Structure formats: C-alpha cells, structure tokens
Amino acid sequence: MDRMTAPPGATVRAVARITATPDGRGGTALPLLAGDGPIALRRTTHPGPAGAAQVTVVGAMAAPLGGDRLRIDVHVRTGARLRVTSAAATLSLPGHAPAPARYDLDLRVDDGGELEWLPEPVIAAAGSELHTATRVRLAGSARLLLREEQILGRSGEAPGRPTARLTVHHDDRPLFDQQTDHGPGAPGWDGPARLAGHRALGHCLLRDPALARQPPAAALLGEPPAEAVLLPLADATAVLLTATAPDGLLLRRALRHPLTSA
C-alpha cells in the first residue's frame, strides 16, 4: 500500500522473509529474500570473513505508523552465516489509526548456524507508540550476536513510547526474557532506577558456545555520562551488555566491547 494513495486512517501490514543456507562452495546462499511493503531487503557485501552473507533492510516508505503491523522472519540453516543490518534508523511515528504500531521479529538459527542481527536504532518520535517483539530460537551450537537500541524522541522533542520484548530460547529452553517500557504513560520510566534522565538505551546479547571455555566476569563499563554493564547469563555460553546514555552516539560507544563486536 502506498501512503500517498491510501485512504485516511489506513494501516500497513507487511511480512519480509530471509532464509540463509550453505551454498555448497563454502559460502552462504539466500534462497529466500522477500521484502514487502515498507520493508525492502537488499543483499550487500559482508565486510568480514569470506563465506558469510549480509542483508540490509531498507525502508521503502514511512513506517511504522500507528496501527501498522510489520514482521521479519529469518531462518539461518546449519552451516550458514548471516549478518542483517539496516540502511538507517527505524522511525516510529504517530498515525491516523488510534492504535500502537507493532513490529515483530522471528529469528531462528539451526545447529551450526550463525546470525548477527545489527540494525540501526529505533527512534520513538513524539506521540508515537510502538510495540516490538523479538523471538529468537537457537539450536545446538548456534551462534547469535544481537543488538537492539532505542532512542526516545528526535533531537529537541518529547519522547514517544516504545515497548519491547526480547525472548531467546535454546533447544526449546528459556535463555533470556526481558521486557522494557519507556516514555509517557510508562510507570517510573525516567526515575533514578530506570533511565534517570537518559534518552537512549540498548543492549547486545551474545550466545557463543566458545564462551563456556572461559566465561566472562560481570563488569561495569562505559564512560560517564553513559553507563553500561556486562552480565554473564545463567547459561555459560551467553553474555549481555546493556547500556543507557544521553543520546544514540554515546550509546553506541558504550555498547562497544571485544565480546560484542561484529
């Protein structure tokens, strides 16, 4: 649906799909690369090791707006290596529909597959409400590096309200489950126990079987005014780096660490 020709109050529903498989020559093929509506997918050059594929998500039109329903499904099969990035930040905007927008991500990595999910931040513009749900399913020796960042409001404006849920399962057992809710209407979101005046927050989650050989210790990181902490999870193969900062630039710096570098 084209925003320019759509009737007032119309919303968008779109699903994009990516499947990565070994190509039989030491590389990664993309037999399914299907964008939809505002979600355009482009195969781009991976800057890292040979054999890995990279897909960049490109916004084809303004989205998500209030009432929109967007979803991306990713399946990385055994032996494939995939990185997913985005060409720009995702801007959540208020729409004509009196309902929040929803953005769902379903990421599946089979035994022996590798996925790096490294999009640009989600910016919650004033008056917007966005519900994001990221569901990750890992099997066996699957490796995952996932980064999520939120920025509350554009420069000089009030924040919107982003709500995000991240669940990660390994071999059908819970590995990580977290929900955040910030912005106008969220209880205590800007208090000292939460953002304490910051307007950017994010995390990097790494699941790598190699971590079990030498699990990292918990550590306070980041340089003021940004704050960050590295937390090993109960599963010895996973670690979480979480941070808050006044803006997106300082947040990205706070999330840089040898363990969470792509």
C-alpha positions as CSV (number, residue, x, y, z in Angstrom):
1,M,0.0,0.0,0.0
2,D,1.3,3.5,-1.0
3,R,1.0,6.0,1.8
4,M,0.3,8.7,-0.8
5,T,-2.7,7.0,-2.3
6,A,-4.0,5.2,0.8
7,P,-7.3,6.4,2.4
8,P,-7.1,8.3,5.7
9,G,-6.6,6.0,8.6
10,A,-5.4,3.1,6.5
11,T,-2.7,1.0,8.1
12,V,0.0,-1.2,6.6
13,R,0.6,-5.0,7.1
14,A,3.8,-6.4,5.8
15,V,5.9,-9.5,6.2
16,A,9.5,-9.9,5.0
17,R,11.4,-13.2,4.9
18,I,15.1,-14.3,4.8
19,T,16.4,-17.8,4.6
20,A,20.2,-18.4,4.6
21,T,21.7,-21.8,3.6
22,P,25.2,-23.1,2.7
23,D,25.8,-22.8,-1.0
24,G,28.0,-25.9,-1.2
25,R,31.1,-23.9,-2.0
26,G,32.0,-22.6,1.5
27,G,29.7,-19.6,1.2
28,T,26.1,-18.7,2.2
29,A,23.2,-18.6,-0.3
30,L,19.9,-16.7,0.2
31,P,17.3,-18.8,-1.5
32,L,14.5,-16.7,0.1
33,L,14.9,-12.9,0.2
34,A,11.5,-11.4,0.1
35,G,10.6,-7.9,1.1
36,D,7.1,-6.5,1.5
37,G,5.6,-3.0,1.7
38,P,7.8,-0.7,3.6
39,I,10.4,-3.5,4.3
40,A,12.8,-3.8,1.3
41,L,15.7,-6.3,1.5
42,R,19.0,-5.9,-0.3
43,R,21.9,-8.3,-0.4
44,T,25.0,-6.3,0.4
45,T,28.7,-7.0,0.8
46,H,29.7,-8.6,4.1
47,P,32.9,-6.8,5.4
48,G,34.1,-9.8,7.4
49,P,35.2,-13.4,6.5
50,A,34.5,-15.0,3.2
51,G,31.5,-17.3,3.2
52,A,29.2,-15.0,5.2
53,A,26.2,-13.2,3.6
54,Q,24.8,-9.8,4.5
55,V,21.3,-8.4,4.1
56,T,20.5,-4.7,4.6
57,V,16.9,-3.7,5.5
58,V,15.9,-0.6,3.6
59,G,12.8,1.5,4.5
60,A,10.7,1.8,1.3
61,M,8.2,4.2,2.9
62,A,7.3,5.8,6.2
63,A,6.7,3.1,8.8
64,P,5.9,2.1,11.4
65,L,2.9,4.4,11.9
66,G,0.1,3.9,14.4
67,G,-1.8,0.8,13.6
68,D,0.8,-0.7,11.3
69,R,1.7,-4.4,11.6
70,L,5.2,-5.3,10.4
71,R,7.2,-8.6,10.7
72,I,10.5,-10.0,9.6
73,D,11.1,-13.8,9.7
74,V,14.8,-15.0,9.5
75,H,15.9,-18.6,9.3
76,V,19.6,-19.5,9.3
77,R,20.2,-23.1,8.5
78,T,23.1,-25.3,9.6
79,G,26.4,-24.2,8.2
80,A,25.1,-20.7,7.0
81,R,26.4,-17.4,8.3
82,L,24.3,-14.3,8.0
83,R,24.5,-10.7,9.1
84,V,21.4,-8.4,9.0
85,T,21.9,-4.6,9.1
86,S,19.7,-1.7,8.2
87,A,20.4,1.3,6.0
88,A,19.0,3.8,8.5
89,A,17.3,4.1,11.9
90,T,13.7,2.9,12.1
91,L,11.5,6.0,12.9
92,S,8.3,5.2,14.8
93,L,5.7,7.9,14.1
94,P,2.1,8.6,15.2
95,G,-0.5,7.7,12.6
96,H,-4.2,8.3,12.0
97,A,-5.2,5.0,13.5
98,P,-5.8,5.2,17.3
99,A,-3.6,2.1,18.0
100,P,0.0,1.4,18.6
101,A,2.2,0.1,15.8
102,R,3.6,-3.4,16.1
103,Y,6.9,-4.8,14.8
104,D,7.6,-8.5,15.2
105,L,10.9,-10.3,14.6
106,D,11.1,-14.1,14.4
107,L,14.8,-15.2,14.3
108,R,15.7,-18.9,14.0
109,V,19.2,-20.3,13.9
110,D,19.8,-24.0,13.4
111,D,22.6,-26.0,14.9
112,G,25.9,-24.8,13.4
113,G,24.4,-21.6,12.0
114,E,25.5,-18.0,12.8
115,L,23.4,-14.9,12.9
116,E,24.4,-11.3,13.6
117,W,21.4,-9.1,14.0
118,L,22.8,-5.5,13.9
119,P,20.1,-2.9,12.8
120,E,20.3,0.8,13.4
121,P,18.3,2.2,16.4
122,V,14.6,2.6,16.7
123,I,13.7,6.2,17.3
124,A,10.4,6.8,19.1
125,A,9.1,10.2,17.8
126,A,6.8,12.3,20.0
127,G,3.3,10.9,20.1
128,S,4.2,7.5,18.7
129,E,3.6,4.2,20.3
130,L,5.4,1.1,19.1
131,H,5.3,-2.5,20.4
132,T,8.3,-4.6,19.3
133,A,8.5,-8.3,20.0
134,T,11.7,-10.2,19.1
135,R,11.5,-14.0,19.4
136,V,14.8,-16.0,18.9
137,R,15.1,-19.8,18.7
138,L,18.5,-21.3,18.8
139,A,19.5,-25.0,18.3
140,G,22.7,-26.8,19.3
141,S,25.8,-24.9,18.6
142,A,24.1,-21.9,17.0
143,R,25.8,-18.6,17.5
144,L,24.0,-15.3,17.9
145,L,25.0,-11.7,18.2
146,L,22.0,-9.4,18.6
147,R,22.0,-5.6,19.1
148,E,18.9,-3.6,19.9
149,E,18.9,0.2,20.6
150,Q,16.1,2.7,21.3
151,I,16.2,6.5,21.2
152,L,13.4,8.3,22.9
153,G,12.5,11.3,20.7
154,R,14.2,13.1,17.9
155,S,16.5,16.0,18.8
156,G,14.7,18.6,20.9
157,E,11.4,16.8,21.0
158,A,9.4,14.8,23.6
159,P,9.8,11.0,23.6
160,G,7.3,8.5,22.1
161,R,6.5,5.3,23.9
162,P,8.4,2.2,22.8
163,T,7.7,-1.2,24.4
164,A,10.0,-4.1,23.6
165,R,10.0,-7.8,24.5
166,L,13.0,-10.0,23.7
167,T,12.8,-13.7,24.3
168,V,15.6,-16.2,23.5
169,H,15.2,-20.0,23.6
170,H,18.0,-22.5,23.2
171,D,16.9,-26.1,22.3
172,D,13.4,-25.1,23.5
173,R,14.6,-24.0,26.9
174,P,14.5,-20.3,28.0
175,L,17.8,-18.5,27.8
176,F,16.7,-14.8,28.1
177,D,13.4,-13.0,28.6
178,Q,13.2,-9.2,29.0
179,Q,10.6,-6.5,28.5
180,T,11.1,-2.8,28.6
181,D,8.6,0.0,28.6
182,H,9.6,3.7,28.4
183,G,8.1,7.0,27.6
184,P,4.9,8.9,28.6
185,G,2.5,6.6,30.5
186,A,5.1,4.0,31.5
187,P,5.4,3.9,35.3
188,G,8.7,5.3,36.7
189,W,10.4,5.1,33.3
190,D,12.5,8.3,33.9
191,G,13.3,7.7,37.5
192,P,16.7,7.0,39.1
193,A,16.1,3.3,39.0
194,R,15.5,3.3,35.2
195,L,16.7,5.9,32.7
196,A,17.5,8.7,35.2
197,G,17.2,11.3,32.5
198,H,18.9,9.4,29.7
199,R,17.2,9.2,26.3
200,A,18.9,6.2,24.7
201,L,19.1,2.6,25.9
202,G,20.2,-0.6,24.3
203,H,21.8,-4.0,24.7
204,C,24.0,-6.5,22.9
205,L,23.4,-10.2,23.5
206,L,26.0,-12.8,22.5
207,R,25.4,-16.5,22.6
208,D,28.5,-18.4,21.6
209,P,29.5,-22.0,22.7
210,A,33.1,-20.8,22.9
211,L,32.3,-18.7,25.9
212,A,31.9,-21.8,28.0
213,R,35.7,-22.3,28.0
214,Q,36.3,-19.0,29.8
215,P,33.1,-17.3,30.9
216,P,33.5,-13.5,31.3
217,A,33.0,-11.9,34.7
218,A,30.4,-9.2,35.4
219,A,31.9,-5.7,35.0
220,L,30.8,-2.1,35.0
221,L,31.7,-0.4,31.7
222,G,31.2,2.8,29.8
223,E,32.4,6.3,30.3
224,P,30.2,9.0,32.0
225,P,27.7,10.2,31.2
226,A,26.9,6.8,29.6
227,E,26.5,3.8,31.8
228,A,27.0,0.1,30.8
229,V,27.3,-3.2,32.5
230,L,28.5,-6.6,31.2
231,L,26.5,-9.5,32.7
232,P,27.1,-13.2,32.1
233,L,23.8,-15.1,31.9
234,A,23.0,-18.3,33.8
235,D,23.8,-20.3,30.6
236,A,27.7,-20.1,30.5
237,T,27.5,-19.7,26.7
238,A,25.7,-16.3,26.8
239,V,26.5,-12.8,27.9
240,L,24.6,-9.5,27.9
241,L,25.9,-6.0,27.6
242,T,23.3,-3.3,28.5
243,A,23.7,0.5,28.5
244,T,22.0,3.8,28.8
245,A,23.2,7.2,27.5
246,P,22.0,10.7,26.8
247,D,22.0,10.1,23.0
248,G,22.5,7.5,20.3
249,L,26.1,8.3,19.6
250,L,27.2,7.8,23.2
251,L,25.0,4.7,23.5
252,R,26.7,3.0,20.5
253,R,30.1,3.8,22.1
254,A,29.0,2.3,25.4
255,L,27.9,-0.9,23.6
256,R,31.3,-1.5,22.0
257,H,33.2,-4.3,23.6
258,P,35.5,-7.1,22.2
259,L,32.9,-9.7,23.0
260,T,30.1,-7.8,21.3
261,S,32.0,-6.5,18.3
262,A,30.7,-7.9,15.0
